[in-house]
Amino acid sequence: MLNTQQILEQNGLNWNVNKEILYTSKLNENTGIYETTPTDYYGVVREDTGEVFATVKEAYTPTQNHTIIETMQDIAGDNDLEIVKAVPFNAGRKVMVQMKRPNNHMIIGGQDTEQYIYAINSHDGSSSLKFGFMNTVIFCQNQFGWMNSNAFSGYRHTESIQNKVKDLPSIINFSGEEEKIAELQHFSGQSIGKDAIHEMLFNLTKIDRAMTSQEMQDNFSSRAINIHEDLLQCMLTETSRVGLTKWGLFNGVTKYTTHMKSAPLRENGRQESIITGSGQKMNEKAFNFLKAY
């Protein structure tokens, strides 16, 4: 198993963030000199590049990459997991650490899938430390994930998080993952009709199948219409391959978000979308639709 330093170096995370006080600058008309005054705000600055990730107040305390990796190592050891990847999102504003169990394969609806646990930490103040779960369907590499809603509400980047983060290994739980997997297994045995495809499309795009081509053009942008058509093709492909079930329809949506949906044009941008962005939101919306259908 790799140690913390090796993981940091191999994944481009061997850097710190600093909290640096911000100043205002104003020209003194009498002297012709710009005078600086400290503010109540700080910049969260990536140490090696000087890039400013966010502005914060005094109470904010950065949680360093090495602290997150060390915590993940503890969690991995306590839960029979192995760290397999650590990925920076958006130049390091967020960091994802991915872990897996020794036998992380599971069959859902006849499809071999891989299961992973991940942690997300933000350096830009956009969120607290969070954990989640993701699956990959091996055949088509469709990916989907969700945050664990049960374990870590209330963890913020305050002075005390450095102590709180040490307690995380003892309170992590996997009930959220088990509930979702059970629901997906249930989906695989629930047949649906063709109408469900069009109802899902309307749920995700708000385009009604009863509309004529002209009505679509009059009411929706070309981009929205293209999304509708691409989603339809993905749904038809996957329900034909997997079966006309809720699980097959869900795979149609995840095929679109994994392979076709627009994503940030930067390193790891597509995975960022699936884990924390618009891809994740579409997958979750589709899941909730099927759960209630």
N, C-alpha and C positions, 0 to 999 in steps of 0.2 A: 504494500500500500504506500502511495506517495505521501511524503510529509507536507506540512503547510507551506514551507518555502518552495518546494518543488511545484506544488499546485499553483502558487502565485506566479512563479516564473514561467511555467509552461502555458499559462492561460493569459498572459499579459496583464496580470493584476498586482504586480510587485511595486505598488506605489501607495502613497498615503494621501489623505485629504487634510488640509489645514483650515482652521477657522481664523480668518484675518479681518481685523477691524476695517470698516469703510470710512472714508473721509469725504467731506465736501471741500471744494476749492472755489475761492472767490477773490476777484481782483481788488486789491486795495488801491483805490484811485489816487490816494495821496502819495503812496510809495511806488506804485506801478508794479508791485509784487503780488503774486497769487498767494493767499494765505489758506492753509488747510485747517479744518476743524473736524475732530472725530465725531462720528454719529453713533446712534444706538444700534446700528446694524453691522452685520459681519458678512463677509463673502466666504462661501465654502469653495476652496480652491484646490484643484488637483495639483499636487506638489510637483510632479515631473514636467507637466506641460504648461502650468500657470492658468489653465482654463477655469473660469468661474462657473460652478454648477448652479449655485443658488445664493440668495441673500436670506439671512436668518437673524433671529434675535439672540440675546446673550445666553438664554437657557439651552439652546441647541448644542449638542455635543456630537461630533462625527463618530460613527462606528467604523473603524478601519477594516480594510479587506482582510488583514491577517486575523483580526478578532472574529470575523464572520467565518472564515475558513476553519479556524481552531474550534469554534462552536460546532460547526458542521461535522468536524472530525469526532467530537464528543458524541453528537447525536448519532452519527454513523455507527460508532462503536457500541452505543447503548441499544441500538435497534437493528443490529446485524445488517448494516448498510455499507455501501462503498461509494465514495465520491468518484464520479466518472467524468464530470465536466464542470468548469467554472467559466461563465460567459459574461463579458461586459456588454451592456446595452447603452447605445447613444454615448459613446466615448467614455463610458464608465459612470454615467449618471445613475444607472442602476446596475447591480451585479446579481446574476443568477448562479446558484450552485446546485448542480443536479446530482442526485444520489439514486442508487438502485439496490434492491435486495439481491442475494446470490442467485436465486431463481426468479427472475422478474418477468417471466412469460406467463401469459394467461390467454385462454381461448374465450372469446366473446362472439357468439353467433357464428361459430365456425371459423373465426378469424383470429390468427395468432397475433397477440399484441404484447408490447413491452410496457412495463409500468415503471415510472420514475417518481421520486419525491424531489421537490425543489424548494429552495429558499430564495427570496428576493429581498435585497436591501437597497435602499436608495441613498445616494449622496446629494441629491438635489432637493431633499425635503418633501418630496411628493408623497411619500408613504412611510409607514413604520415597517419594521422587519416583519415579513410575512412568509408563510409556508403554503405550499400547494402540491398538487399531484398532476401528472401528465401521462398520457398514453400515446403510443405510436402503433398503428396497424401495420404490421411488417410488410404485407403484400404491396400496399400502395403508399406507405409512409405517411398516411393521414395522421395528423397530430391534433390533440385537444387536451386542454388542461383547465384546472379550476383552483381557486384559492381555498385553503382549509378555513372554514368559518368558525371552527370550534376552539382553536388553540390560543391565538395570540392577539386578541383585541386589546388595544390600549397601550401597546408597546411603541413609544415615541422616542425621538432622539433628544431626550433630556439628559441631565447630568447623571441620573440614576440608571440609564440603560446599560452602562458598562457593567454594573452589578447584576441587573436583571438578565442580561444576555447569558450570564453564566448558569442561570437556573433553567434555561430553555430545554436542555436535554431531558430534564426530569418531568416536563409537562407536555411535551409533544404527544399527540395522539393521531391515530389513523382512521378514526371513525368516519370522517368525511369521505375519505377515499373508499372505504368499504361500502358506504351507502350509495355512492355514485356507481360503483362497479355493479352492485346488486341491481340497481335500476337499469343499467345498460344491458345486463343479462336478461332482465325482464323485457326490455325493448326487443331483444332478438327473437323472442317468441310471440310477439304481437304483430299480427298481419295488419296491413293497412290497404286502402284502396288508392287509385290514382288521384282521387280528390285531395288526399292528404298532401300530395306533392304541391298542388296548386295553393292549398291553404298555407303550407309552409312558406311558399314563395311570397304570398301576400303578406304574411307575418313579417318577413325579413325585408321586403322591398316596397310594400304598399302598392304594388302594381296588380290590378285585377285582371285575371285571365279573360274576362268578358270584354275587355277593352279591345277596340280595333287598333291596328298599327298606327293609324292617324291619331286616334285618341291618346295613345301612348306618347307619340311625338309632341302632341299639343300640351301634355301635362307633366312630362318627365324629361330630364336631360338625357342626352345620348349616353352618358356614363351610367346613369341609373338603369337605362334599358339594357345596356351591355351586361351589367351586373346581373340583372334578371335572367337574361339569356344564358349566361355562363353558369349561373346557379342551377338553372333548369337542366342543362346538359350534364352537370356533375351529379345531380340527383337521379336522373334517368340512368346514367352509367352505373352508379353504385347500387341502386335498387335492382338493376338487372344482374349485377355481379353478386351481390350479397343476398338479395331477396327483397321482396316488397314487404318489408317490415319497418318498424320504427327504427331499428338499428341500421338497416340499409339506408333509410332516409337521412339519419344522423350522419352516416358516413358520406352521403352526398354533400352535406354542408361542410364537413371537415375536409373533404377533398378540395372544395373551393377555397376555403380559408388557408389551407396548407400550400396549395400549388398555383392558385390563380388570383386570389384577392390582392389588391395593391397593398404594399407594405413600405415602411420607411426605407429610403434608398441609402442605406448605410450598413456597415458590417453587422451581421446577425439581426438585420432589420425584420426579416420574416418571422424568426422565432420570437423576437420581441413582440411582434403583433399578436402571435398566437398565445403568448403567455400573459402579456400585460396590456395589449392594445385592442384595436378594433376587431381583429380576428378572434380574440378571446371573447369579446362581447357578443359577436355573432354566434359563436359556438354555444355560449351559455344561453342566449335567447332561443336558439333552436332546441337545446336540451329541455328548457322549461316549457316550450310549446309542446313537445312530444310527451313530457311528463303529464301535462294537463289534458292532452288530446284523448 
